[in-house]
């Protein structure tokens, strides 16, 4: 069982890393780039004997308490068999 | 139109960042964590007048030539309306 946790800056928070990438892409001639935001993700292999519900609860707790800074970041996650 | 580009270390490359997160989670008592790999992702807002096919080609070129280090990283991407 695998969990994917995606962490990104809140929309209201300036993302200088993304802006830098956007500037570079535009300067290098790539077309149609209007905005770039950069985030990180975690691919977590989970013990398959955990039930799907227990896994979801555990992953949400990890994401909220450890993987994300709740002041400036937000997260979403998916669980796959 | 939005493109999501996910970049991660190749499976054959050691991921010390992920290992550190894994160690921390286990030490903090989270259950069922067998492996963690960390990657980054880019959320790219694209000019909607680009066709979907042109957008796909452009995003793949960006990912291959700029966003990824092909020696140690691999990428996948999705495009959403």
Backbone of each chain as nested JSON, in Angstrom:
{
  "chains": [
    {"id": "A", "residues": [
      {"number": 1, "name": "UNK", "atoms": {"N": [0.849, -1.196, 0.0], "CA": [0.0, 0.0, 0.0], "C": [0.886, 1.249, 0.0]}},
      {"number": 2, "name": "UNK", "atoms": {"N": [0.542, 2.211, -0.831], "CA": [1.358, 3.426, -0.932], "C": [0.516, 4.671, -0.684]}},
      {"number": 3, "name": "UNK", "atoms": {"N": [1.098, 5.601, 0.021], "CA": [0.447, 6.893, 0.21], "C": [1.281, 7.958, -0.486]}},
      {"number": 4, "name": "UNK", "atoms": {"N": [0.617, 8.87, -1.143], "CA": [1.286, 10.007, -1.762], "C": [0.794, 11.266, -1.077]}},
      {"number": 5, "name": "UNK", "atoms": {"N": [1.721, 11.996, -0.457], "CA": [1.356, 13.238, 0.223], "C": [1.978, 14.399, -0.555]}},
      {"number": 6, "name": "UNK", "atoms": {"N": [1.13, 15.339, -0.969], "CA": [1.597, 16.495, -1.727], "C": [1.527, 17.73, -0.848]}},
      {"number": 7, "name": "UNK", "atoms": {"N": [2.635, 18.436, -0.7], "CA": [2.687, 19.618, 0.159], "C": [3.042, 20.831, -0.696]}},
      {"number": 8, "name": "UNK", "atoms": {"N": [2.254, 21.881, -0.587], "CA": [2.545, 23.103, -1.34], "C": [2.294, 24.315, -0.46]}},
      {"number": 9, "name": "UNK", "atoms": {"N": [2.921, 25.419, -0.817], "CA": [2.616, 26.697, -0.18], "C": [1.132, 27.005, -0.34]}},
      {"number": 10, "name": "UNK", "atoms": {"N": [0.523, 27.582, 0.683], "CA": [-0.839, 28.09, 0.531], "C": [-0.879, 29.116, -0.6]}},
      {"number": 11, "name": "UNK", "atoms": {"N": [-2.022, 29.186, -1.246], "CA": [-2.158, 30.116, -2.377], "C": [-1.841, 31.554, -1.974]}},
      {"number": 12, "name": "UNK", "atoms": {"N": [-2.111, 31.888, -0.713], "CA": [-1.912, 33.268, -0.252], "C": [-0.456, 33.582, 0.077]}},
      {"number": 13, "name": "UNK", "atoms": {"N": [0.401, 32.548, 0.026], "CA": [1.809, 32.748, 0.388], "C": [2.645, 32.841, -0.887]}},
      {"number": 14, "name": "UNK", "atoms": {"N": [3.516, 33.822, -0.937], "CA": [4.4, 33.995, -2.091], "C": [5.316, 32.782, -2.222]}},
      {"number": 15, "name": "UNK", "atoms": {"N": [5.506, 32.311, -3.445], "CA": [6.352, 31.142, -3.685], "C": [7.547, 31.558, -4.545]}},
      {"number": 16, "name": "UNK", "atoms": {"N": [8.62, 32.039, -3.929], "CA": [9.753, 32.562, -4.697], "C": [10.44, 31.509, -5.561]}},
      {"number": 17, "name": "UNK", "atoms": {"N": [10.463, 30.26, -5.072], "CA": [11.067, 29.168, -5.85], "C": [10.316, 28.996, -7.177]}},
      {"number": 18, "name": "UNK", "atoms": {"N": [8.989, 28.962, -7.069], "CA": [8.171, 28.827, -8.278], "C": [8.348, 29.993, -9.22]}},
      {"number": 19, "name": "UNK", "atoms": {"N": [8.404, 31.198, -8.656], "CA": [8.574, 32.397, -9.495], "C": [9.907, 32.354, -10.235]}},
      {"number": 20, "name": "UNK", "atoms": {"N": [10.943, 31.85, -9.564], "CA": [12.262, 31.752, -10.191], "C": [12.221, 30.78, -11.364]}},
      {"number": 21, "name": "UNK", "atoms": {"N": [11.574, 29.625, -11.14], "CA": [11.457, 28.63, -12.211], "C": [10.661, 29.228, -13.378]}},
      {"number": 22, "name": "UNK", "atoms": {"N": [9.571, 29.933, -13.046], "CA": [8.742, 30.551, -14.086], "C": [9.562, 31.534, -14.912]}},
      {"number": 23, "name": "UNK", "atoms": {"N": [10.353, 32.382, -14.223], "CA": [11.192, 33.351, -14.922], "C": [12.194, 32.663, -15.833]}},
      {"number": 24, "name": "UNK", "atoms": {"N": [12.797, 31.589, -15.329], "CA": [13.803, 30.873, -16.118], "C": [13.172, 30.253, -17.361]}},
      {"number": 25, "name": "UNK", "atoms": {"N": [12.009, 29.601, -17.171], "CA": [11.349, 28.945, -18.307], "C": [10.978, 29.967, -19.377]}},
      {"number": 26, "name": "UNK", "atoms": {"N": [10.439, 31.102, -18.94], "CA": [10.029, 32.129, -19.899], "C": [11.244, 32.67, -20.645]}},
      {"number": 27, "name": "UNK", "atoms": {"N": [12.309, 32.954, -19.898], "CA": [13.532, 33.493, -20.497], "C": [14.138, 32.504, -21.498]}},
      {"number": 28, "name": "UNK", "atoms": {"N": [13.959, 31.201, -21.216], "CA": [14.525, 30.189, -22.101], "C": [13.637, 29.906, -23.307]}},
      {"number": 29, "name": "UNK", "atoms": {"N": [12.497, 30.583, -23.39], "CA": [11.693, 30.508, -24.607], "C": [10.578, 29.48, -24.589]}},
      {"number": 30, "name": "UNK", "atoms": {"N": [10.316, 28.848, -23.462], "CA": [9.183, 27.925, -23.405], "C": [7.896, 28.729, -23.455]}},
      {"number": 31, "name": "UNK", "atoms": {"N": [6.942, 28.24, -24.229], "CA": [5.745, 29.04, -24.509], "C": [4.579, 28.682, -23.589]}},
      {"number": 32, "name": "UNK", "atoms": {"N": [3.788, 29.685, -23.267], "CA": [2.501, 29.458, -22.613], "C": [2.548, 29.327, -21.104]}},
      {"number": 33, "name": "UNK", "atoms": {"N": [3.717, 29.585, -20.484], "CA": [3.813, 29.448, -19.029], "C": [3.256, 30.702, -18.359]}},
      {"number": 34, "name": "UNK", "atoms": {"N": [2.166, 30.563, -17.613], "CA": [1.555, 31.722, -16.963], "C": [1.887, 31.795, -15.478]}},
      {"number": 35, "name": "UNK", "atoms": {"N": [2.109, 30.657, -14.87], "CA": [2.439, 30.658, -13.442], "C": [3.056, 29.306, -13.089]}},
      {"number": 36, "name": "UNK", "atoms": {"N": [3.993, 29.325, -12.152], "CA": [4.569, 28.073, -11.663], "C": [4.574, 28.118, -10.138]}},
      {"number": 37, "name": "UNK", "atoms": {"N": [4.103, 27.056, -9.529], "CA": [4.26, 26.909, -8.076], "C": [4.957, 25.584, -7.824]}},
      {"number": 38, "name": "UNK", "atoms": {"N": [5.915, 25.615, -6.899], "CA": [6.666, 24.393, -6.629], "C": [6.294, 23.846, -5.266]}},
      {"number": 39, "name": "UNK", "atoms": {"N": [6.169, 22.552, -5.176], "CA": [5.898, 21.915, -3.893], "C": [6.738, 20.666, -3.766]}},
      {"number": 40, "name": "UNK", "atoms": {"N": [6.483, 19.906, -2.714], "CA": [7.212, 18.655, -2.555], "C": [6.208, 17.53, -2.362]}},
      {"number": 41, "name": "UNK", "atoms": {"N": [6.637, 16.309, -2.608], "CA": [5.742, 15.213, -2.298], "C": [6.494, 14.062, -1.662]}},
      {"number": 42, "name": "UNK", "atoms": {"N": [5.751, 13.267, -0.935], "CA": [6.308, 12.127, -0.234], "C": [5.59, 10.879, -0.707]}},
      {"number": 43, "name": "UNK", "atoms": {"N": [6.383, 9.876, -1.087], "CA": [5.827, 8.588, -1.477], "C": [6.112, 7.654, -0.306]}},
      {"number": 44, "name": "UNK", "atoms": {"N": [5.066, 7.256, 0.404], "CA": [5.247, 6.499, 1.639], "C": [4.737, 5.071, 1.456]}},
      {"number": 45, "name": "UNK", "atoms": {"N": [5.638, 4.105, 1.548], "CA": [5.224, 2.698, 1.49], "C": [4.73, 2.297, 2.868]}},
      {"number": 46, "name": "UNK", "atoms": {"N": [3.508, 1.759, 2.925], "CA": [2.887, 1.426, 4.203], "C": [2.716, -0.07, 4.351]}},
      {"number": 47, "name": "UNK", "atoms": {"N": [2.76, -0.516, 5.588], "CA": [2.484, -1.909, 5.922], "C": [1.108, -2.289, 5.372]}},
      {"number": 48, "name": "UNK", "atoms": {"N": [1.041, -3.281, 4.461], "CA": [-0.261, -3.611, 3.845], "C": [-1.261, -4.218, 4.83]}},
      {"number": 49, "name": "UNK", "atoms": {"N": [-0.79, -4.662, 6.001], "CA": [-1.742, -5.232, 6.967], "C": [-2.525, -4.136, 7.698]}},
      {"number": 50, "name": "UNK", "atoms": {"N": [-2.06, -2.886, 7.599], "CA": [-2.891, -1.771, 8.07], "C": [-4.133, -1.729, 7.187]}},
      {"number": 51, "name": "UNK", "atoms": {"N": [-5.272, -1.55, 7.75], "CA": [-6.455, -1.36, 6.913], "C": [-6.365, -0.033, 6.183]}},
      {"number": 52, "name": "UNK", "atoms": {"N": [-7.166, 0.109, 5.129], "CA": [-7.122, 1.34, 4.35], "C": [-7.536, 2.55, 5.196]}},
      {"number": 53, "name": "UNK", "atoms": {"N": [-8.516, 2.324, 6.074], "CA": [-9.003, 3.431, 6.883], "C": [-7.95, 3.868, 7.909]}},
      {"number": 54, "name": "UNK", "atoms": {"N": [-7.344, 2.862, 8.576], "CA": [-6.293, 3.156, 9.55], "C": [-5.122, 3.849, 8.864]}},
      {"number": 55, "name": "UNK", "atoms": {"N": [-4.785, 3.381, 7.667], "CA": [-3.683, 3.976, 6.922], "C": [-3.985, 5.44, 6.617]}},
      {"number": 56, "name": "UNK", "atoms": {"N": [-5.207, 5.699, 6.175], "CA": [-5.596, 7.075, 5.86], "C": [-5.454, 7.979, 7.073]}},
      {"number": 57, "name": "UNK", "atoms": {"N": [-5.934, 7.488, 8.22], "CA": [-5.866, 8.295, 9.444], "C": [-4.417, 8.564, 9.833]}},
      {"number": 58, "name": "UNK", "atoms": {"N": [-3.584, 7.514, 9.734], "CA": [-2.173, 7.642, 10.118], "C": [-1.451, 8.623, 9.177]}},
      {"number": 59, "name": "UNK", "atoms": {"N": [-1.721, 8.482, 7.885], "CA": [-1.052, 9.361, 6.918], "C": [-1.507, 10.806, 7.113]}},
      {"number": 60, "name": "UNK", "atoms": {"N": [-2.789, 11.007, 7.397], "CA": [-3.248, 12.378, 7.602], "C": [-2.569, 12.995, 8.823]}},
      {"number": 61, "name": "UNK", "atoms": {"N": [-2.382, 12.17, 9.858], "CA": [-1.734, 12.657, 11.066], "C": [-0.261, 13.015, 10.786]}},
      {"number": 62, "name": "UNK", "atoms": {"N": [0.428, 12.132, 10.042], "CA": [1.824, 12.424, 9.669], "C": [1.902, 13.732, 8.885]}},
      {"number": 63, "name": "UNK", "atoms": {"N": [1.011, 13.857, 7.903], "CA": [1.063, 15.031, 7.028], "C": [0.819, 16.298, 7.832]}},
      {"number": 64, "name": "UNK", "atoms": {"N": [-0.177, 16.248, 8.719], "CA": [-0.557, 17.446, 9.468], "C": [0.483, 17.807, 10.512]}},
      {"number": 65, "name": "UNK", "atoms": {"N": [1.032, 16.776, 11.18], "CA": [1.897, 17.051, 12.331], "C": [3.375, 17.152, 11.976]}},
      {"number": 66, "name": "UNK", "atoms": {"N": [3.801, 16.495, 10.894], "CA": [5.24, 16.44, 10.62], "C": [5.617, 17.001, 9.247]}},
      {"number": 67, "name": "UNK", "atoms": {"N": [4.907, 16.57, 8.212], "CA": [5.373, 16.865, 6.858], "C": [5.035, 18.274, 6.392]}},
      {"number": 68, "name": "UNK", "atoms": {"N": [4.093, 18.91, 7.068], "CA": [3.609, 20.216, 6.632], "C": [3.823, 21.264, 7.719]}},
      {"number": 69, "name": "UNK", "atoms": {"N": [4.183, 22.454, 7.328], "CA": [4.163, 23.593, 8.229], "C": [2.803, 24.274, 8.058]}},
      {"number": 70, "name": "UNK", "atoms": {"N": [1.893, 24.113, 9.017], "CA": [0.514, 24.552, 8.799], "C": [0.352, 26.063, 8.675]}},
      {"number": 71, "name": "UNK", "atoms": {"N": [1.378, 26.808, 9.058], "CA": [1.266, 28.263, 8.941], "C": [1.296, 28.693, 7.473]}},
      {"number": 72, "name": "UNK", "atoms": {"N": [2.165, 28.064, 6.695], "CA": [2.329, 28.531, 5.315], "C": [2.043, 27.457, 4.267]}},
      {"number": 73, "name": "UNK", "atoms": {"N": [1.881, 26.204, 4.686], "CA": [1.713, 25.137, 3.694], "C": [0.368, 24.425, 3.852]}},
      {"number": 74, "name": "UNK", "atoms": {"N": [-0.048, 23.795, 2.774], "CA": [-1.242, 22.953, 2.831], "C": [-0.903, 21.623, 2.159]}},
      {"number": 75, "name": "UNK", "atoms": {"N": [-1.7, 20.594, 2.434], "CA": [-1.384, 19.29, 1.851], "C": [-2.65, 18.599, 1.349]}},
      {"number": 76, "name": "UNK", "atoms": {"N": [-2.42, 17.643, 0.464], "CA": [-3.478, 16.695, 0.103], "C": [-2.803, 15.347, -0.024]}},
      {"number": 77, "name": "UNK", "atoms": {"N": [-3.544, 14.272, 0.093], "CA": [-2.902, 12.966, -0.053], "C": [-3.852, 11.962, -0.705]}},
      {"number": 78, "name": "UNK", "atoms": {"N": [-3.252, 10.951, -1.312], "CA": [-4.027, 9.85, -1.882], "C": [-3.4, 8.551, -1.397]}},
      {"number": 79, "name": "UNK", "atoms": {"N": [-4.214, 7.506, -1.315], "CA": [-3.701, 6.189, -0.926], "C": [-4.028, 5.208, -2.034]}},
      {"number": 80, "name": "UNK", "atoms": {"N": [-3.022, 4.449, -2.429], "CA": [-3.232, 3.456, -3.49], "C": [-2.857, 2.074, -2.995]}},
      {"number": 81, "name": "UNK", "atoms": {"N": [-3.576, 1.071, -3.453], "CA": [-3.267, -0.312, -3.022], "C": [-1.949, -0.759, -3.637]}}
    ]},
    {"id": "B", "residues": [
      {"number": 1, "name": "UNK", "atoms": {"N": [-5.664, 25.869, -18.11], "CA": [-5.063, 24.542, -18.233], "C": [-3.877, 24.44, -17.275]}},
      {"number": 2, "name": "UNK", "atoms": {"N": [-3.808, 23.325, -16.569], "CA": [-2.727, 23.151, -15.608], "C": [-1.942, 21.879, -15.872]}},
      {"number": 3, "name": "UNK", "atoms": {"N": [-0.629, 21.978, -15.725], "CA": [0.212, 20.787, -15.82], "C": [0.822, 20.525, -14.459]}},
      {"number": 4, "name": "UNK", "atoms": {"N": [0.872, 19.269, -14.08], "CA": [1.53, 18.867, -12.851], "C": [2.708, 17.984, -13.222]}},
      {"number": 5, "name": "UNK", "atoms": {"N": [3.915, 18.417, -12.867], "CA": [5.118, 17.637, -13.153], "C": [5.692, 17.126, -11.832]}},
      {"number": 6, "name": "UNK", "atoms": {"N": [5.846, 15.815, -11.745], "CA": [6.375, 15.196, -10.534], "C": [7.783, 14.696, -10.803]}},
      {"number": 7, "name": "UNK", "atoms": {"N": [8.725, 15.117, -9.99], "CA": [10.123, 14.732, -10.178], "C": [10.599, 13.974, -8.942]}},
      {"number": 8, "name": "UNK", "atoms": {"N": [11.174, 12.802, -9.154], "CA": [11.69, 12.025, -8.02], "C": [13.027, 11.405, -8.399]}},
      {"number": 9, "name": "UNK", "atoms": {"N": [13.814, 11.062, -7.395], "CA": [15.03, 10.303, -7.615], "C": [14.682, 8.985, -8.299]}},
      {"number": 10, "name": "UNK", "atoms": {"N": [15.531, 8.539, -9.209], "CA": [15.359, 7.194, -9.762], "C": [15.401, 6.179, -8.637]}},
      {"number": 11, "name": "UNK", "atoms": {"N": [14.697, 5.081, -8.837], "CA": [14.636, 4.041, -7.787], "C": [16.028, 3.546, -7.394]}},
      {"number": 12, "name": "UNK", "atoms": {"N": [16.941, 3.572, -8.367], "CA": [18.286, 3.038, -8.114], "C": [19.177, 4.028, -7.362]}},
      {"number": 13, "name": "UNK", "atoms": {"N": [18.699, 5.244, -7.144], "CA": [19.499, 6.274, -6.475], "C": [19.059, 6.394, -5.027]}},
      {"number": 14, "name": "UNK", "atoms": {"N": [20.042, 6.404, -4.13], "CA": [19.739, 6.552, -2.711], "C": [19.08, 7.903, -2.456]}},
      {"number": 15, "name": "UNK", "atoms": {"N": [18.053, 7.92, -1.598], "CA": [17.323, 9.152, -1.31], "C": [17.472, 9.482, 0.179]}},
      {"number": 16, "name": "UNK", "atoms": {"N": [18.567, 10.162, 0.551], "CA": [18.839, 10.409, 1.976], "C": [17.772, 11.257, 2.652]}},
      {"number": 17, "name": "UNK", "atoms": {"N": [17.174, 12.194, 1.906], "CA": [16.109, 13.023, 2.452], "C": [14.924, 12.158, 2.891]}},
      {"number": 18, "name": "UNK", "atoms": {"N": [14.536, 11.248, 2.002], "CA": [13.43, 10.351, 2.321], "C": [13.763, 9.458, 3.51]}},
      {"number": 19, "name": "UNK", "atoms": {"N": [15.004, 8.955, 3.53], "CA": [15.411, 8.073, 4.639], "C": [15.349, 8.824, 5.969]}},
      {"number": 20, "name": "UNK", "atoms": {"N": [15.734, 10.093, 5.959], "CA": [15.704, 10.9, 7.179], "C": [14.267, 11.071, 7.671]}},
      {"number": 21, "name": "UNK", "atoms": {"N": [13.364, 11.377, 6.733], "CA": [11.952, 11.537, 7.104], "C": [11.417, 10.218, 7.655]}},
      {"number": 22, "name": "UNK", "atoms": {"N": [11.778, 9.107, 6.982], "CA": [11.33, 7.788, 7.44], "C": [11.798, 7.52, 8.861]}},
      {"number": 23, "name": "UNK", "atoms": {"N": [13.083, 7.789, 9.132], "CA": [13.62, 7.58, 10.464], "C": [12.889, 8.419, 11.499]}},
      {"number": 24, "name": "UNK", "atoms": {"N": [12.624, 9.669, 11.164], "CA": [11.95, 10.564, 12.092], "C": [10.535, 10.068, 12.382]}},
      {"number": 25, "name": "UNK", "atoms": {"N": [9.807, 9.69, 11.335], "CA": [8.419, 9.229, 11.521], "C": [8.389, 7.995, 12.42]}},
      {"number": 26, "name": "UNK", "atoms": {"N": [9.301, 7.048, 12.141], "CA": [9.329, 5.812, 12.931], "C": [9.661, 6.118, 14.389]}},
      {"number": 27, "name": "UNK", "atoms": {"N": [10.683, 6.977, 14.594], "CA": [11.093, 7.338, 15.944], "C": [9.964, 8.046, 16.693]}},
      {"number": 28, "name": "UNK", "atoms": {"N": [9.128, 8.784, 15.959], "CA": [8.033, 9.517, 16.6], "C": [6.809, 8.639, 16.849]}},
      {"number": 29, "name": "UNK", "atoms": {"N": [6.896, 7.369, 16.446], "CA": [5.833, 6.443, 16.806], "C": [4.736, 6.257, 15.765]}},
      {"number": 30, "name": "UNK", "atoms": {"N": [4.879, 6.828, 14.575], "CA": [3.879, 6.574, 13.536], "C": [4.017, 5.138, 13.061]}},
      {"number": 31, "name": "UNK", "atoms": {"N": [2.89, 4.493, 12.882], "CA": [2.916, 3.055, 12.614], "C": [2.829, 2.732, 11.122]}},
      {"number": 32, "name": "UNK", "atoms": {"N": [3.51, 1.646, 10.74], "CA": [3.319, 1.084, 9.406], "C": [4.173, 1.685, 8.307]}},
      {"number": 33, "name": "UNK", "atoms": {"N": [5.096, 2.591, 8.661], "CA": [5.912, 3.23, 7.623], "C": [7.053, 2.303, 7.213]}},
      {"number": 34, "name": "UNK", "atoms": {"N": [7.054, 1.849, 5.968], "CA": [8.092, 0.922, 5.516], "C": [9.162, 1.606, 4.681]}},
      {"number": 35, "name": "UNK", "atoms": {"N": [8.785, 2.65, 3.982], "CA": [9.759, 3.361, 3.156], "C": [9.201, 4.742, 2.824]}},
      {"number": 36, "name": "UNK", "atoms": {"N": [10.086, 5.727, 2.732], "CA": [9.668, 7.067, 2.313], "C": [10.616, 7.547, 1.233]}},
      {"number": 37, "name": "UNK", "atoms": {"N": [10.066, 8.058, 0.161], "CA": [10.894, 8.738, -0.836], "C": [10.314, 10.126, -1.039]}},
      {"number": 38, "name": "UNK", "atoms": {"N": [11.208, 11.105, -1.129], "CA": [10.729, 12.468, -1.28], "C": [11.046, 12.974, -2.673]}},
      {"number": 39, "name": "UNK", "atoms": {"N": [10.119, 13.704, -3.232], "CA": [10.344, 14.319, -4.532], "C": [9.778, 15.72, -4.54]}},
      {"number": 40, "name": "UNK", "atoms": {"N": [9.807, 16.346, -5.713], "CA": [9.224, 17.686, -5.797], "C": [8.205, 17.699, -6.922]}},
      {"number": 41, "name": "UNK", "atoms": {"N": [7.333, 18.655, -6.885], "CA": [6.426, 18.778, -8.018], "C": [6.217, 20.227, -8.406]}},
      {"number": 42, "name": "UNK", "atoms": {"N": [5.839, 20.41, -9.644], "CA": [5.612, 21.747, -10.183], "C": [4.18, 21.804, -10.703]}},
      {"number": 43, "name": "UNK", "atoms": {"N": [3.491, 22.862, -10.287], "CA": [2.134, 23.106, -10.767], "C": [2.267, 24.262, -11.751]}},
      {"number": 44, "name": "UNK", "atoms": {"N": [2.062, 23.987, -13.026], "CA": [2.325, 24.99, -14.058], "C": [1.012, 25.415, -14.7]}},
      {"number": 45, "name": "UNK", "atoms": {"N": [0.661, 26.686, -14.559], "CA": [-0.527, 27.215, -15.233], "C": [-0.143, 27.563, -16.661]}},
      {"number": 46, "name": "UNK", "atoms": {"N": [-0.895, 27.011, -17.61], "CA": [-0.552, 27.185, -19.021], "C": [-1.6, 28.012, -19.744]}},
      {"number": 47, "name": "UNK", "atoms": {"N": [-1.144, 28.723, -20.754], "CA": [-2.037, 29.467, -21.629], "C": [-3.095, 28.513, -22.201]}},
      {"number": 48, "name": "UNK", "atoms": {"N": [-4.383, 28.746, -21.916], "CA": [-5.411, 27.801, -22.385], "C": [-5.578, 27.77, -23.898]}},
      {"number": 49, "name": "UNK", "atoms": {"N": [-5.042, 28.773, -24.61], "CA": [-5.174, 28.745, -26.064], "C": [-4.192, 27.767, -26.711]}},
      {"number": 50, "name": "UNK", "atoms": {"N": [-3.185, 27.319, -25.936], "CA": [-2.355, 26.207, -26.413], "C": [-3.259, 24.985, -26.517]}},
      {"number": 51, "name": "UNK", "atoms": {"N": [-3.152, 24.223, -27.558], "CA": [-3.919, 22.974, -27.609], "C": [-3.374, 22.011, -26.562]}},
      {"number": 52, "name": "UNK", "atoms": {"N": [-4.182, 20.978, -26.262], "CA": [-3.744, 20.02, -25.259], "C": [-2.483, 19.281, -25.71]}},
      {"number": 53, "name": "UNK", "atoms": {"N": [-2.415, 19.003, -27.01], "CA": [-1.28, 18.24, -27.53], "C": [0.0, 19.086, -27.492]}},
      {"number": 54, "name": "UNK", "atoms": {"N": [-0.128, 20.356, -27.92], "CA": [1.017, 21.268, -27.893], "C": [1.476, 21.47, -26.451]}},
      {"number": 55, "name": "UNK", "atoms": {"N": [0.512, 21.607, -25.55], "CA": [0.849, 21.795, -24.133], "C": [1.625, 20.594, -23.616]}},
      {"number": 56, "name": "UNK", "atoms": {"N": [1.143, 19.399, -23.962], "CA": [1.824, 18.19, -23.518], "C": [3.26, 18.142, -23.996]}},
      {"number": 57, "name": "UNK", "atoms": {"N": [3.459, 18.485, -25.267], "CA": [4.802, 18.455, -25.836], "C": [5.705, 19.471, -25.146]}},
      {"number": 58, "name": "UNK", "atoms": {"N": [5.154, 20.681, -24.926], "CA": [5.939, 21.755, -24.298], "C": [6.311, 21.375, -22.862]}},
      {"number": 59, "name": "UNK", "atoms": {"N": [5.34, 20.832, -22.128], "CA": [5.594, 20.464, -20.732], "C": [6.622, 19.338, -20.665]}},
      {"number": 60, "name": "UNK", "atoms": {"N": [6.523, 18.384, -21.583], "CA": [7.494, 17.303, -21.555], "C": [8.904, 17.834, -21.814]}},
      {"number": 61, "name": "UNK", "atoms": {"N": [8.995, 18.809, -22.734], "CA": [10.299, 19.389, -23.04], "C": [10.861, 20.136, -21.819]}},
      {"number": 62, "name": "UNK", "atoms": {"N": [9.992, 20.92, -21.148], "CA": [10.423, 21.627, -19.936], "C": [10.918, 20.642, -18.891]}},
      {"number": 63, "name": "UNK", "atoms": {"N": [10.121, 19.582, -18.674], "CA": [10.455, 18.619, -17.624], "C": [11.786, 17.955, -17.934]}},
      {"number": 64, "name": "UNK", "atoms": {"N": [11.962, 17.57, -19.216], "CA": [13.163, 16.823, -19.58], "C": [14.393, 17.709, -19.565]}},
      {"number": 65, "name": "UNK", "atoms": {"N": [14.241, 18.938, -20.079], "CA": [15.417, 19.79, -20.289], "C": [15.752, 20.675, -19.101]}},
      {"number": 66, "name": "UNK", "atoms": {"N": [14.751, 21.023, -18.271], "CA": [15.006, 22.003, -17.209], "C": [14.685, 21.475, -15.811]}},
      {"number": 67, "name": "UNK", "atoms": {"N": [13.532, 20.869, -15.641], "CA": [13.066, 20.577, -14.284], "C": [13.701, 19.322, -13.691]}},
      {"number": 68, "name": "UNK", "atoms": {"N": [14.285, 18.49, -14.546], "CA": [14.813, 17.206, -14.092], "C": [16.299, 17.096, -14.385]}},
      {"number": 69, "name": "UNK", "atoms": {"N": [17.031, 16.5, -13.483], "CA": [18.408, 16.103, -13.755], "C": [18.355, 14.652, -14.225]}},
      {"number": 70, "name": "UNK", "atoms": {"N": [18.51, 14.424, -15.538], "CA": [18.257, 13.082, -16.08], "C": [19.22, 12.009, -15.581]}},
      {"number": 71, "name": "UNK", "atoms": {"N": [20.324, 12.418, -14.987], "CA": [21.279, 11.425, -14.486], "C": [20.709, 10.698, -13.265]}},
      {"number": 72, "name": "UNK", "atoms": {"N": [20.063, 11.434, -12.395], "CA": [19.605, 10.822, -11.143], "C": [18.094, 10.916, -10.911]}},
      {"number": 73, "name": "UNK", "atoms": {"N": [17.393, 11.687, -11.745], "CA": [15.961, 11.882, -11.491], "C": [15.113, 11.392, -12.656]}},
      {"number": 74, "name": "UNK", "atoms": {"N": [13.855, 11.116, -12.351], "CA": [12.899, 10.781, -13.399], "C": [11.641, 11.596, -13.156]}},
      {"number": 75, "name": "UNK", "atoms": {"N": [10.799, 11.721, -14.17], "CA": [9.601, 12.537, -13.999], "C": [8.39, 11.874, -14.642]}},
      {"number": 76, "name": "UNK", "atoms": {"N": [7.224, 12.313, -14.192], "CA": [5.987, 12.007, -14.894], "C": [5.149, 13.269, -14.823]}},
      {"number": 77, "name": "UNK", "atoms": {"N": [4.194, 13.419, -15.734], "CA": [3.357, 14.616, -15.66], "C": [1.933, 14.322, -16.1]}},
      {"number": 78, "name": "UNK", "atoms": {"N": [1.026, 15.154, -15.628], "CA": [-0.367, 15.069, -16.063], "C": [-0.797, 16.478, -16.46]}},
      {"number": 79, "name": "UNK", "atoms": {"N": [-1.78, 16.525, -17.367], "CA": [-2.33, 17.823, -17.775], "C": [-3.822, 17.815, -17.516]}},
      {"number": 80, "name": "UNK", "atoms": {"N": [-4.298, 18.861, -16.857], "CA": [-5.729, 18.954, -16.552], "C": [-6.298, 20.229, -17.145]}},
      {"number": 81, "name": "UNK", "atoms": {"N": [-7.537, 20.142, -17.593], "CA": [-8.2, 21.348, -18.154], "C": [-8.446, 22.358, -17.051]}}
    ]}
  ]
}
